[in-house]
Amino acid sequence: MKEQSDASCREARLDAAKRLSERKNNGELSADEFRRQLHTISRPLETREVKDNQMTTYSQDQLDDAVDAAIRNEREKARANKARRSTEFATSDNFRGGSYEKTKADREFSQYLRTGHVGKTMRLTAGGADTRAELDSASMQTLPGQGGYMIPQGFWANLQVALKQYGGTSEHFRLVRTPTGTEMPWPTTNPTGVVGQYITEANQVGFTDYVFGQGILYAWTITSGVVLASMQLCQDSAFDVDSFVAERVGESIGRKIAAESISGAGSASKALTGIVTSINAYGQTTTQPSGGYYALGAATQVKTFANPSGASELSQNVLAPATCLSLVSSVDPAYWPNSAWYMSPTQALNMRGVIDSNGRPLLNWETGFEEGAIGEILGFPVLH
């Protein structure tokens, strides 16, 4: 019988707690009132001396009456306190022009009701205290002499390395690995002028002599300079010093090769032979397609965003569409599969600004003059 009564009492208190929660959500109870009433009905049975003939004390109706009486009592107290605070605010420094100016604590409490976020002032005034503290960043710091020396120094294991684009032509190079650094000649010939011919009866067959030459692969030593690193640094550093030095050495040598591949003076200066040097040695193209370099015309006008009326190619460091076509036609189609545009980043950017007579860009902002992969002009990739 007692176990059944205990179970009924628990169910009644559970129902009463649910109704308290509903009243709080509806705004009928404040947070303090809700906690006090919930504490009243939720004390464990073991803290009370319960007898069988006293179980009717915990009936559901009686619990509801007790809760309602407590709510009315708290509301009367709240109205009295509100009237008292109104009188105090009207005579305080917080009252300006007939309206109450919210303090930082008021604003944090309003934010807490809307979002549940607990501000700094609320954390310091926990427990219902009326003290409102204005905090700043300096007041939250621990000085060295006040125990700050006991706090270990933090460290973010992130090494920031600046970047810079170099090269872009190496993907068109043919890499030849050699066991030694000795000179390596290779034979060359130009049979493009040899064309077959008809032969008639009783005529002697002519002979064609092929002329050969040779090119030479030279070996030059490139260094990034000696990099000194102490044993202490290698042992104590939070980063892999060996990998860092190896990456920097590779970058510096790569930058030298990238520069030499464009403007290297060649074997006469004991250096790599650059593309510009080789083309200059071949000479200016006169017939197409004959190879060599194509000279820009100082009078060739190009319209760009910067100069919509037109200005010369040389002054704007940009190629006219007609010049691009002439450059392509100066290269024999047999070499087109491995051909590419070599431009500086400034030239490639200026090409984006070439426009037609209506001010529209001629170069597709994604693919070039024609459809194709990004970074192409007339179907050839742009390297810079």
C-alpha positions, 0 to 999 in steps of 0.5 A: 500500500505504501509503495502504491502511495509513493508512486502516486505521489511521484506522478502528482509531483511530475504533473505539477512540475510539467505545469510549472514549466508551461507557466514559465514558458508562457511568461507567468513565472519568472526564472526565480519563481520557477526554481523555487516552486520546482524545488518545493515539489521535487524534494526526495521522499527520503527527506520526509517522514511519510505515513500511509494516512498522510498520502492524501496531502500530496494529491494532485489538486492540493499540489495545484492549490499550493502552487497557485498560492505560491504564484500569487504570493510571488506576483504580489512581491514582484509588483511591490518590488517593481513599484519600489525600483521605479521610484529609485530609478526616477531619482538615480543617475540612470534616469534621463529625460523621463526614460530608463537608460539600459546598462550593460548588464541590462543589455546582456540579460536581454541578449540572454533571454533571446539567445541564451548567451551569458555575457561577462557581467552576468558571469560575475553577478551569478547568484542574483547579486545586484552588482554590475561590473564594467569589464575591459580587456586590461582587467582580464589580463594576468600580470607577470608579477601576479602569477603570469610567469606560471603560465606557459607561452603559447606557440602556433606551429605554422611557418608562413612562407611567401610565394612568387610565381617563376617560370612556366616554360619547364614543362616544354623542356626535354629533361636529359639525365647524364652520368657525368658533366662532360660535353655531349654533342648530337648530330643535326640536319635540315632536309626540309628543302629536299623534294622528290622528282620525276625520272624519265627513260634514259635519264641519269638519276641525280644525287642529293647530299644531306648536310649535317651539323651538330649541337652540343649539350653543355653542363653548368653548375648552379648553386643557391649559395651555402646555407648554414644551420647550427646543430642547436637550431636543427635540434630545437626547432619546432619545424623540420629544418632539413626539409625547409632548407631543401625546399628553399634550395630547390626554389632558388635553383628553379628561379635561376633556370626559369630566368635563363630559359628565357634570356640565357646568353648561351655557351659563349658566356658559359650559361644556358641558352635561352629562347630569346637568344636562340630566336635572335640567332635564327633571325627575323622572319621574312617569309612565312612560315620560316621561323625566327622572330616577328618584329612588332610594328610601332604604328600598329594600333590596338584598342584596349579598356585603358585606351579605347581610341587605340594606341600602339602595341609597343606603348601598351605592351600588348599584341593586336589580334592581327599580330597574333595571327601573324605570329602563328603563321610564322611557325611551320604547322609541323611544330604547332603540336608543341607550340605555346605563347610565352608571355610575362604576367603583365603581357598576359593581363594586358591581353585581357583588355583588348577590345573591339570597336564596340568596347567588348573584350576580344579575348574571352575572359575564360578561354581566349579568342576561341573555345578551349582550355583556360589560358589559351589564345588561338588554341595554343596555351599561354605560359608566363 
